[in-house]
Amino acid sequence: MTDAAPKLLLLDTASLYFRAFYGVPDTVKAPDGTSVNAARGLLDMIAKLVSSYRPTHLVACWDDDWRPQWRVDLIPSYKAHRVVEVVPGGADLEEVPDPLEAQIPIIREALAALRIPVVGVAEHEADDVIGTLATVADMPVDIITGDRDLFQLVDDARGVRVVYTGRGMSNLEDLTEEAVVRKYGVLPSQYADFATMRGDASDGLPGVAGVGEKTAANLLAVHGDLPAIRAAAEAAEGMSAGVAKKILAASDYLDVAPTVVRVATALPIAVPDEPLRPLDPAETAAAVGVAERWNLGTSMARALEALSRTA
């Protein structure tokens, strides 16, 4: 490695490979006919991110459970619209297009070939892995995601940023505290409470009926956090009677939603010790073999080239 200052890059891996699947044309196939657009797209993303952000450490954070039962127990609608099969006693199956599902093992194989650690935790989402690693890291952290929920982790004092992919890989947004405030009118430390009140249809979170982003931000500006907002609503202070009524009517939801929305930050994991490095000749040959087996071609070559520049 160079003497570059340490930096950790955390990939919200599923967010990225879903984006690659829908954004990269499905025109190139593996020799056996398997689609490889998501795998190729993810490798291209990794090459760009390593080249642009120059991390010394990189972790592919994984959804070991995309819909943890403990979150569903609190809010049954949580991600319910994405379930294609309920698995009693196990993880429900998510709606994933078959051509993408078939690429998940290829993606895991490619990451392993590049010596990029994949970290997941049973009964937790990648968001929770990211939240924990960003909290325990002893170096600056860039979180690569298209998930706004992770804005709650932005922390200028600790050097934690979100690199937001919502506008595409050619329009990445580096979000600091100032950027979050500018976009939403709340601090990152208030974002989970903001999201709880606003709700999120894509995650099956109903929010507080009649309270949108502007009202939620105004309430947080006045009262600071959700417990204070609820106390003010109970006392009929610091907000209109109509807004107070809406907050009180959502009491059952507000009792449980913050636990669902906040990412975990204390899982029993640590940042992997091994830094990014160029592959040695044997490792390079093995990675090229993976590329040939799955027709990953120039995408694997670009990822290998990006890693070679970490020397």
N, C-alpha and C positions, 0 to 999 in steps of 0.2 A: 504493500500500500504506500501511497504518498504520505507526506506529512500534513495533508489536508485536515482541517478541523473536523472532528467526528460529527456525523449527521445520520439520523435514522430515517429511512423511508418505509412507511407502512402502507401496503397495498390493500384496499378493500377489494379483494380479488374477484368476488362474484360480480360486484358492481362493474368492474372493468371487463370481465369476459362477456357479460351480457351486452355491454356497450359495443364490444368488438363484434359479437355475433350479429347484432342488428345493423352495425355500421360498415362492415367489411363485406363486399359482394361474395356470394357463395359460388365462385367460379372455379376454384382450385380444389381438387379432392386428393385424398390419400390414395395410394395404389389400390386399396380394397374398396374404394368408393366413399369412404367416410368423409364428411365435410370437415374442413380444418380452418374455416374462416375465423372462428373465435380463438383458436389456438394461435394462429398466425397473427391476428390482431393484437392479442395480449402480449406476444413477444415483441411486436413492434412498439407497443406502448412502453414496455419495460426498457427497451433500447433508448427510446426518447427520454424517458424519465431519468434514467441513470446518466445519460449524457447531459441533460439540462440541469438537473438538481445536484449532481455529484455527491450522492450519499456514500458514506463509508460502510453502512450497514443497511440491509434490505430484508424485509419480512413480507411474505405473502400470507395475509391473515385470512382465515378460512371459516366458513359457516359449518361448524360441526353439527349445529342444529339451527336451521333457518327460522324456525318458529317454536321457540322453547315453551314447553308446557307451562312453566311457572308464569310466563307472560300471558299465555292464553287463559290460564285459570283466573287471572285478574281482569282481563278484557277479552271475552270469547271471540269478539269480532277481529282481533288482532291478526292481520294478514289472512283472514279466513277466505277471502275471494281468490287467493292464489292456491288453495288446497285442491288437489285433484284426487287424492286418496287419503282417508283417515286411517292411521295405523295405530290400533289400540296398544297402549303400552310402549309405543315407539314414536319416532319422529314422523309426522305427517309428510306426505309426498307433495313437493311443490310443482306447480305447473311450469315445466321447462320444455321447450320444443325438443322433439326427439333428436334433430341434428345437433343441437347444443349438448344435450345429455350425453351423446356418444363421444363428445370431445373432452369431457371432464377428465377421464383417465389420461388422455393425451396431454392435457394441460399439466396435470400432476407429474407426468413423466418428463415433460420439458423443463419444468421448474427444478425437479430433482437433478436433471442433467446439468443445469446451470448452477447447481449448488445454492439455490435460493431456498432458504428454509420456509416451510409451510407450517403455520401454527394455528391450531384450532383447539377449542375446549368443549368437552361434552356439555350438552344442555345450554350452550351459549352461541350467540351469533358472532360473526366477524367483528361487528361493531364493538362488542364487549372485549374481544381480544385487542382491538385497536385502542380502546379506552384504557385498558390495563397497561399495555406496553408504552403508550404515550405518557402515562402517569409515572411509571417506574424508571423510564429511560433517564440516563445521566448525560444525555446529549440532546441537541435540538432535534425536533421531529417534524417531518412533513408527512401528512396523511393524504393519500391519494384516493379520492372518492367522489361519487356523484350523489351521495346521501347527505341531505342537509342536516340530519340528526347529529352528525358528527361535528357540526359547528360548535356544539357545547364544549368541545375539548380545546378550542383555540385559547392559547395562553401566551401572551407576549413575554411575560416575565420568564417563562420556562422555555421559550423558543418553539412552542408548538403551533404550527400552522396547518390549515387545510388547503390542499391544492384541489380545487373543485373542478370536476370534469363535466359539469352539467351543460356547458355550452360547447362541448367537444374537445378533443385532444389538441386541436389547433387554437383553441381559445381558453387555455387553462387560466383559472383565477387563483392567485395566491391570497388567501384570506387571513388577515391579521385581525386583532380586536377592532381596530378602526374600520376595517372593511365590513365586518359583521354589523357593527353599529350603523354604518352608512346604509347597508342593505335593509336592515330590519328595525333599526331604532332600539335595539336591546344589546346588552353586553353578552358575550359568549356564556358567561356564568349564569345568565338569565334565559338562555336559549331553550333549555329543556322545559322550563315553565311556560315560556312563550309557545312552544310547539304543543305542549299539553293543552293549552287553552284553544289554540287555533285548530288543532286536529290535523289529520293527514289521511285523506281518503286512500292513498296508495298503501298505507299500512293498516287500514281498517280502524283508525282512531277517530271517533266522532267529534272530539273537541267539545267546547261549551257552545251550545246552540245560540246563535246570534252574536257570538264574539269572534270577530275576525282578527287579522293581523294588526290593523291599526288600533283597535280597542285593546287588544292584548298588550301591545307595546306601550300604549298610554298608561294602562294599569300598572305595568311593571316600572315605568318611569316614576310614577307617584309612590308606589308602595314597596318596590324593591324585589319582592318574591311572592310566590303563590300563597304560602301560609299567611303572609301579611294581607294579601288581597282578600283571602277568604275571611280573615278576621274583620277587615274593614266592611265587607259585605254583610257580615253578621251584625255589625254595629251600625249599619246604614250610614257609613261615613266615607268620604273621599271618592265617591262615584255616584252616578245618577241612580235613582231608585230602580230604573229599568235594568241597568247593568247589574246592580246588586241582586235583583231577582233572578237574572240569568245565572249568575255565579252560584247562588244558593240552590237553584233548581238542578244544578249539575254536581251536587255534593257527592253522590255515590261514585260518579265517574272520577271526580277530583281526589277521592280518597285513594284510588288505586293507580290512576294513570301516570303519576310521576315515576313510580317504580318501573313501569313499562317503558317509558320514554327515556329515562336516564340510562346511559350505558354503564356497564360494570367497569370498575377501575381497580379492583383488588382480587383478580383471579390468580390462582397459584401458578403463574408463568413468569418468565424473565426474558429479557432481550437476548436472543442467541449470541453467543460469544464471537463466533466466526465472522470476520468482516468480509465485505465483497472483495473479490480478487480475480485476476485473470485465471482461466483454467490452465492446468498443465497439459502437456501434449496428450497424455492418455485420456484425461477428462474431455479435452476438446474433441478427440476422435470419437469418444462415446456420445457426446452431444451431436456431432455431425451424423453419427449413426441413427440417433433418434430422429433428426431432421430428415434423413433419407427415408427412414421407415414410414414416416407420416407426411412426407412432402411438405415440410415446413420451410425448406429452401432459404430464401433471402431473409426471412424473418428471424430464423435462428442465427443466421450469419450476422445480422445487425445486432442481435443481443450479445453474441460472442464478442463482436467488435467493441461494443460499449463496455463490456466487462474488461476487455484488454486494456482499456484506457484508465482503469482504476489502479494500475500498477504505479 
